[in-house]
Amino acid sequence: MSDTTAAGAPTRKFGTFLGVYTPSVLTILGLIMYLRFGWVVGNVGLPLTLFIVVLATSITAITALSASAVATNMRVGVGGEYYMISRSLGLELGGAIGIPLFLCRTLSITFYSFGLSESILAFWPASWGPIPPATTQLLTAGLIICIVAISGHSAEVALKLQIPIMVAVGLSIVALAAGVASGGITAPEMTPTYRTAPAGFWYVFAVFFPAVTGFTAGIGMSGDLRDPRKSIPKGTLLAVMTGALIYLTVPVLLAVTSQVAPEELAEPGIIWVKIAVLGAWLVFPGVWGAILSSAFGSALGGPRVLQSLSRDGLTPALFARTSATGQPTIATWVSGAIAVTAVALGGLNAVAQFVTILFLTLYVTINLAAALENLVGDPSFRPTIKVPWWVSAIGSFGAIAVMFLISPIACVAAVVLEFGLYLAIRRRVLRREWGDVRAGMWITVARFALLKLRENRTDPRNWRPHILLLAGDTGKRINLVRLASWFNQDRGIITACRLVTGDLQDGTIDIDRIQAEMESEVDEAGLTAFCEAHVVTDFETGVLGIAQASGVGELQANTVMFGWAKERDRRASQLRLMRALANAGKSTVICRINWAHEPGQQKRIDLWWGGLQNNGDLMLLLAHLLRLNPEWSDARLTIRSIARSEAELENQRTGLAELIAETRIEAHTQVIHEPDHDRDVAEILHERSARADVVFLGLMMPPYGEEVRYAERLEQLAEGFKTTIFVRNAGRFAGDLL
């Protein structure tokens, strides 16, 4: 599969293995594993080393789950983590984390290049004396330029280089295990000594932590993937599991080998060559390959974050430009220039602490995004990987705690930096949209909230039903209020309305008493709704007036819900209102309720998909919202459709299968082949859905004057069903709610 760049040239798209798993797992199994794992074991002993691995891996594993949940709920574009955060938490917070993320990935190029230099200079002859720091820095700068040049030319070349690198890494690990097995076993050191790490445990943790951050390398390639929603969670989680398994094995091997003393382990360097079978011949290819792969991952990911920031207008537009091969060339060279400048920071350990703090701030935000998406509970949040909000919250708080323990000053500095970026970006965005931020915006919390809601207008992604419920006598129709409550899960607005025919001027109708009774009945049922009583001279005119005036701004009622009227003329009146409400941009739901579920049997929800009246998306969304409630969580949802020909049969099967995959709503489908055109639809419906607990049917717009006849038809369709919900979709997002 290919895409096209701005220049018109086709660009290669990658799958799960090459695009996500390979760069992620090779970035995990990289620099730290070879150059610092022995150093960690030699300083803190085996038990604390394993604790460091478990703690670091737990934070990244939770973050990987959170990132996967967010990724499976959207079409992920260029920019990886920045793209996901900005589309979940907003452009301001996305930009505040996106700029540090870009710097983090850019500093990672420097970090890995320092490691590569250190491994190459292991061959420095002892007779030449100590290695001058300038030599290390010059070699590092040269490596950065080469890595950036290859990455800027072609992502495909950089990614394909990782296949032989993975083979080399695998051989080096096997060689280490074989060397330990053949060289003798000794009791591991169990207590910390901090021989070469006098700064203590959290300093060691900070140096080690970048080892587990590699799982984000594949996420950073989001814009170059064929199917990011599928590839990111699958490749990322597999890479995290692979890394965890190897990282729990390698320190044990290093700790129990008798070929090196604990004092030797504590010295920085590639201790593996003294232990592994064939030593340097198998270890160094793995070292160089893994470090190069990690550096390539950072050199590919960083510029793409800058490119995405540029596309969103947060950095200069020139950074979004791409080459003929689809690479963000200018952004790549900017990253390279910063990486070369960062060589002046010193050595590998110094850069590692900067990288660790910046990565942890990213993890805080990724977990926060996933937790808030869960807590807010937008109907559009339907990830295929579900992570409880509290798990993501633990990941977020854990990352904050580790940041503080590593360096309180760096933690505060990072928070101040990102908060400052947030305020700067927010002010810029507000100026662009509103002209200037005015002090009057802050007069009251309520006014501020309403203005912010007006600023962030509802779109299909966060649409939910705000229901004007024509409840009548709420005591007798409490099930209707309960159904409305199920539809909005206590997150949208329900206004339960009772219309009293009369004259408001004569003062004989006690509106306050009626409203108090309604509120008492709703409260007694354990439900939440705003209760209103209105005096009207005419039912239809009254409903239209109330519907148009209901709500404020983006909290206006978008759905009007009626109970089933016993009189046919009243149902015809509801259908006439449906036409007028559609012209006002409001959907209509008519409910015939009979909760006659048989105990012990799985609840059934049947949805009949016609596809002609644009009602399907609202019906499916309401069915999905109904199942999110504990009372309906185990219900089986089936989308049924009728095909009158073989060709129509195949088209509908394909279409419904694609619909289920795209919407991520758990449902079954059934297309009924019914070539007999003389057979009435009502007969087919009753044959298939007689035992369903709830049946969703679409409403057509009857011709003028035909409302009574159509009301009779609805009675025929609903007769014999337990609960029937008729839906007419007429909102401004009709057809786009899924």
N, C-alpha and C positions, 0 to 999 in steps of 0.2 A: 504494500500500500504506500502511496506517496502523497505528499502535499505539495503546494506551490509556494515559493517565496514571493516576496514583494517584487523581486526582479523577474518573476515568471518562471524560474528554473525549478524542476521537481526536486524535492528533498526526501531522503530516505527516512522511513518511520520504523521504529524498533519494537520488538515484542517483550515479553516478561523476562526471559532469560538474559538476552543481550542488553536490553535497555534498563532493567531494574536490578535483577538478582546479581548479575556478574559485577557491575560497578559497586553495588552495595557490599557484597560479601568480600570483595577484594580490598575495599577501603577499610572494612572492619579488620580483616586479617592482614594488616599492613605494618606500618612503621613501628608502632608501640610493641606489637607482638614479638618482633625480632630484636629491637634495640633496647627495650625497657622492661620486658616481662621478667627477665632475670634480675634486673635492678630492683624491681618491686619485691620479688620473693626474698632477695638478699637483705632488704631493709626491714620488711615488716613480718617476715615469716609466712609459712603456708596458710595457717588459719585466717589471718587478716588479709592475705592476698585473695583467698577465695571469697571473703566477705566483700572486699573491694569489687571483685568481678560481679558478685550477685547484686550488690547495691547499684553499681553503674548499669548493669544489664537490666535490672528491674525498671529503672527510670527510663531507659531507652525503649524497653519492650512496651511499657505503658504508652509512651509517646508514639511508638510505631502503631499501636492499636488505635490510638486517637487519630493519628494522621490517616490511617486506613479508613476509619469511620467517616471522616470528613471527605476523603477522596472518593469513596464509593457513593457519595451523595451529590456529586456535581461533575460537570465536564471540566476536568482540570486542564488549564492552559499553560502557557509558558510562565515559568517562575517558581514552580514547585511549591514549597512551603509558603512562600510569600503569597502566591496566587490563592491558595486555600484559605489562609488567614484573612486576607483582604476581602475575599468574597463571603466569609463567615462573620467576621467581626467588624467589617467596614474598612474603607480606604485609609482612614486616618491611622487606625491601629495597625493595619497591614503595612503601611508605609513606615511606621515607627519601628516595626520589627524587620521589615524588608531591607532597610539600609544596613543595620547591624548584621543581618544574614549575609548580605553581599560582602561586607568586610570580613565576616567570619570565614566564608568560603575562600576569599582572596588570601587571607592570612594562612589558611590551610595549605595553599600552594607553597608559601614560604616554609611552613612547618614541615611538610613532606620533603621539600627540596633540601632543607637542613639535614633531615634524616638520611637522605640519599648521599649527601656529601659526607656525612659522618661514616657511612658504611664504605664508601669508596676510599676514604682516607685511612681506613683500617689497614690498608696496604702501605701506608707511609713507612719508609724504612726507619728503624730506630736510630740508625747511624746519622740520620739527618737532624736529629734533635726533636724537640717538641714541635707540634704543628702550630704555625702562627695563626691567630684568629682571622687575620686578613685573608689567608689562603682559603679557609673554610667559607668565608663570606663571598669571596670572588667565585669560587666553584659553585656555591649555592645560587648566586645571581645568574651565572651562565646556564645552569640547569633550568631555572625558572623561564628564561627566554626560550630555550628549546621546547619545553613542555607547552608553553603558551602558543608558540608558533604552530606546533602540530595540532593542538586543540582548535586553534582559530581557523586552520585550513579545512578540517573535516572531522565531524563527530564520529562518522562511520569508521574512519581509520583508527581513531583513538579507542573506540569500543571494541573493534575486532582484534586489536593488540592484546586485549584482556584474556582471550581464550588461551593462548600459550602461557600467559602469565599465571592463570589459574592452575594449569598443569604443573608449573614450576613450584608454586606455593604448596600444592598438595604433596609433591615429592619431598619438599623440605620438611614438612610435618611428619611424613612417614619416616624420613631419614632420622629425625630427632627421636621418635619413638623407638626405632630400631637401635639407635646408639645407646639409649638409656637401658634397653633390655639386654644388650650385649656387654655393657660396660660395668655392670654391678649396681646394686641398690643399697642405699643407706637411709637412716632415719632422717626425716625432714626437720629443719629448724622450725620450732613452733612459736617462738617469742620474737617480738620486734626488737631490732638493734639500732636501726636508723644510722648505720655506719656512714653512708654517703648522702643521707637525706636528713640533716639535723633539724630542718623546719618541721618535721613531724608527719603524722598520718595524713592530714588533709593536703599537704603538699604532694605527697606520693599519689594520693587519689587524683589530684588535679593533673599531674603529669600523665597518669594512666587513662583518665576519662576520655580523651580524644580517640582512644582505641575503639570505643563502642559507638562513636557518633557516625560511623560510616554508613549506617542504614539510610541516611538521608540522601546519599549520592544518587540513588535511583529516582527518588522523588524529584530531585533537581532537574532530571531529564524529562519532566512531564510533557513539555511541548514537543518532544521528539518521539513520543510513544504512539503506537497505533490505537491502543485502547487504555488510556491512563486509569480509568475507573476500575478496570480489571487487573492491569499489570502492577500498579503501585501497591495495593494491599498484598497481593499474592507474592510478588518478588520481595517486598520489604520484610514481611513476616518470615518468609523462608530464610532470608539472609540473617535476620536477628537470631533465629533458632540455630542456624549453622554456626554463627559466631559464638553464641553462648556455649554450645557443646564443646567447641574447640578450646575456648577460653577457660573452661573448667578442667580441661585435660592438660593443657600445656604447663601451667604452674605446678601441677602435681609431678609431671615428668622432670621439670627443672629442679624441684625440691628434693626428689628422692634419688637423683643420680649421684653416684660416688665419683664421677669423673672431674667434678669441679667443687671447690670448697665454697661455703657460704660467702666468704670474703671476696672470692672472685665473682660470684653472682652479683654482689652489690656494686661492682664497678660498671659504669655505663659502657655499652658496647655490644657486639654480637657474640654472646657467649655460646650460641648454638654451634659454632664451628668447632668447638672443643668437644662437643658431645655427639653430634650427628654422624651417622655412617657417611663416609666420603667427605665429611667436613665441609670445607669451603666450596667444593665442586657442586654440591647440591643445595647448600644453604644460600650462598650469595645470589644465584639466579632467582631464587624465591624472594630474597630480601629486595633486590633491585626491582624485580617485577612488581611485587606488591606495593612498594613505595611509589613506583611510577604510576601504577594503576590508580592509587589514591590521589596522587597529584593530578592526573588526568581528570578524575572525577570532580575535583575542586575547580580545575580550570574550565571544565565544561559547565558546571553548575553555577558558579559565581556570575559570569557574564549574562547568563539567562535570567538571573534575578534582576540584574541591572536593566536588561532589555524589557522585562515585564514592568519594572518601575517606570521606565521611560514611556511605555505604551499607556500607562495610567496617568501620565502627565506629572509624575512626581520628580523626575529627573529630565534633563534635556533630551529632546526628541531624537537627536543624532545617535544616542545609544541604542535605539531600537532598530537601526539599519542593519540589514543582513547582506551577506555576500552572495555570490552566484550559487554556492553550495548550501545556502540557508543558515550560515553561521553568523552570530552577532559580532562581526569583526571589530568594530570600534569598542564595544563593551569588553571584548576579550583583551584588547591591548591596554585598555584602562586598568583592568584587573591585573594584568602583567606588570604594569608600571607601579601599582601600589604594592604588589607582592615583592618586587625588587627593592622598593624603598624600605619595606618591613624587615629586610635583611639586617638593617642597622639596629634592630631590637636586641640582637645578641645571638644566642644559640637556641637549640631545640627546646630545652626546658622552659626558657623564658617565653617563647612563642606559644608553647603548649598551654600555659595558664591563661593567656589572652583568648585563645581558641576555646578553651573549656568554658569560661564565663559567658562568652557570646553564644555558644551552643546551648548552654543551660537557659539563657533568656529566651531563646527560640523554643525550647521544649516547654517552658512555662506557658507560652502563648498558644502553642499547638494544643496542649492539653486543655487550656482554658477555652479555646474555640470549640472543642468537642464537648466539654462539659456544658457550656452555655447552649449549644445547639440542642442537646438533650433536654436541658431544663426548660428552655423556651418552648420546645415541642411544636415547631412549625409543622403543618401537615406535609410540607415538602421534604422534611428531614426523614428520609427513608433509606438509611445506609444499609448495604447488604452485610456489613460487619457491624454488629451492635455492641457498644461498650457502655456499661452503666456510667452515669455522670460522676458518681463518687470515685470510680476507678481513675477517670481522667483527672479529677480534682486531686487525688492522692499524688498522681504524677506531677501535677503542677506545683503543689506544696513541697513535694520531695525535691524538685529541682531548685526551688527557692531556698530551701534549707541547706542544700549542698553548696549552692553559690555562697551563702553567708559563711558556712563553715570553712570553705576554701579561702575566702578573702572578704571580710566584711566591707572593706573599703572598695574593692572591685565590684562587689555586689551593689552597693549603694550607687557607685559611679555608673554602672550599667543601667540601673533603674532610672537615674536622673537623665542619662543620655536618651533613653527611649521615651521617657515622659516628655522631655523637651522636644524631641522629634514629633511626638504625637501632637503637642500643642501647636507647633509650627505648621505641620501639615493640615491640621484641623482649621487653623486660621486661614490658611491659603485656600483650602477647599471652600470654606464659608464665604470668603471674599469673592471667589469665582462665581458662586451661585447666588449670593445675596447682596453683593456690593461691599458691605462693611458690617462687622459685628457691632451691634449697638447695645448700650448698657441696659436699655429697656427690656432686652431679652431675658434678663435675670430678675425681673421684678418679683415674680413668684414661681415657685416650683411647678405649680400646675400649668401656668401659662408657658413656661419653658418646655414642659413635656409635650404640650399640644403643638407648639411651634416645631419641635424636633420631629414629631410625628408627621407634620405637614411637610417638613423638609425631606424626610425619608419616606416617600410615598410608597404605598403598598404595591408590590408587583406579584406576578403569579407564584413566585417562590414562597412568599410568606403570607399568601392569602389564606384566610380562614373564614368560615361563615359567622357573620354577625347577624343574629336572627331576630326579626320582629315576629313574635309569635302571637297570632290571634287566638288566644287561649280560651276565651269565654269564661266559663265557670271553672277556675283552676282546681277547686276541690274535686269536681267530677272528672276533670281532664288532666289530672296530675301526671298521667303517663305520657301525655303529649309534651309537658314541660320536661319530663325525664328524658324523652327521646331527643329533644333539642339540646339538653345538657350533654348527652352522650355525643352529639354531633360536634360540639365545640370544646369538649373536655375541660370545661371550667376555665378556658383561656380566652375565648371570644366573648362577645357581648350578647346576652339574651334579654330581650325586652318582652315580657309577658303582658299582653294587652287585653283588656276587657272593654268592649264597646257597649254602651248603654244608650238605647234610642230614647230621645227625649229632647227637652229644651233647657239649656243651661241657664237661661235667664229666670226661670220661675223658681229656682232655688230649692226644688223638692228632692233633688238627687244628691246624696251625700257621697261625694267622690272620695273623700279622705277615708271614710269607713270602708268603702268597697276596696280601696287600695290596701288598707291595713289588713283586711281579711285575706286578700290575695297573698300578701307577704307572709302572713302567719301560716297559710296552707303550704306555701313553697318551703318555708323554713322547717316546718314539721316533717316534710318529706326529705329533708336533708339536701335540698337543691339550692342553687344560686341563680337568681334572675332579678332583673329590675322589673318591678311590677307597676303598671300604670292603668288607670281607669279613665276612659274618655267618653264624654257625652256627645252623641252625633245625631243629626236629624235623619241621616240616610246611611245605610251600611256601606255601600260601595263608595260613595263620596267621602265618607269618614275614613275608610281604610286608605284610600289614595292620599288624603291629606296627611294622615299620621305617618304613612310610609315615607313620604317625601320629606317630612320634617324630623324623622327619627335619627338621632345621633348628631355628632359634631365632626366635621372634617373627615379624616380617614376612618373614624369610628362610626360612620353612618351605617344603618342597617343595609346589608347587601342581599339578604335573603328573607323573603316573607313566607311564613309557614302557617298553614291552615290545618285544622282538624277535619275529619270526614263529616260532612253535613248529611243529616238524615233526609232532608227534603231535597228533591232533585232540582228545584228552582234555586235553592241556596248554592248547590254545587255549580249550577250554571252561572250564578253570580260570581263565584270564585274564579271561573274560567274567563269571564269578562274582565275581572280584575287582573288576571294573569297577563292579558294582552297589554293593559295600561301599565302594569308594573314593569313589563319587559321594555316598554318605551322609556321608562324611567331608569333603566339599567339595573333592575333588581330581579333576582331569580325567585321562582315560586316552588314551594314544596307542599304537597297535599298528602296527609297521612291518614290511613285507615288502620287503627291500632287494635290488635287482639293478641296479647301476649299469652299464647296457648302452647308454650314449649313443653314437651313431654320430658319429665325428669329422667336423668340418666342417659339421655341421648345427646350427641354432639349438635350444637346449634348450627343451623344452615342459613346462609344468606345467598340468595340467587339474584343476579343482576342481568337483566335482558338488554343486550347491546344491539341497538338498531343502526346507529351510525348516520342517520339522515337528519336529525334535528339538533345536533351539537349538544346533546344532553349527557353523553356518555362520560365525559371527564368529571362533571360534577357528581353524577351518580357514583362513579368509582371512588372519588375522593370522600364522599359521605360514607360509603360502605367501609372504606379504610379507617376513617375516623371513628366509626362505630366499633370496629374491632380493636381499637386501641384502649378501650375501656375494659376493666377487669371482668365485667359481666359477659363480655363478648370476645375475650382474648382467644378462646379456643374454638371460635366459630369457623366453619369452613365456607369460604367465599368462592362461588362459582360464577364465572361470566359466561352466559349462554347467548347464542345467536342462531338465527335461522337462515339457512342457505337454500335457495330454490333451484340451483343448478350445480353441476360438478365443478365448473370453473369458479363459481361463487364460493363453493365449499372450501376449495384450496386457498383462495384469496383471503377468506375470513380466518381460516386457521393460522395462516402466516401472519396476518395483521394482528390478531389477538396475542400470538406468541411474542411478537415484537413489542406490543404494548406492555405486556407483563415484564419483559426484560428491561424496557426503558424506564418504566415507572417504579420498579423495585417493590411493587406491592405483591404480597404473597397471595396468589389466587390460582384457581383451576379454570380451565376453559373447556367449553363444549360447543361445537358447532353442529347443529342438527340439520341433516339433509332432508328436506321436505319438498320434493318435486311436485306434490299435489297442490296446485295453486288454488283449488277450490276449498281446501281445508282451512277453517277459520283459525287465525292466530291465537285467539282466546283458548281454543281447544288444546292447542299445542302447549301453551303456557301452563294450563291447569294439569295437563298430563305430566309435565316435567317438574313443576314446582309446587305440587299440592302439599308436600311435606316440609317445605321450606318455612323457617321461622319468620324471615323477612324477605320480601320480594321488591326489588327496585325496578320501576318502569318509567320510561320517558313520557313526557307530555308533548303532544303536538299543539300547534296553534290552530284552533278550529276557525273555519270561515265565519264571517259576521253572520249572526242570526242562527248559527248551527250549534250554539253552546248547549242547549238542552239536549239535543241528540248526542253530542259528544259526552255529556254528563251521563247519559244512559250507557254509553259504551264503556266509560270508566267503571260504572257499577258492574257491568258484565265481566270486565277484566278482573276486578278485585274480588268478586264473589267466590267464596270457597278458600281464599288464602287466609293465612293467619294475620299477618301484618303486611300491608302494601304501602309503599312510599312512591308517589308519583313526583317526578322532578322535571322542572322546566328551567334550563340554564339560560340566563339572559344578562349576566353580569358583563362588565367590561373586559374580563379575561375569558369569556366563553370560548371553549376549545383549547385553552392554553393552561388550564389549572394543573395539569400533570407534568 
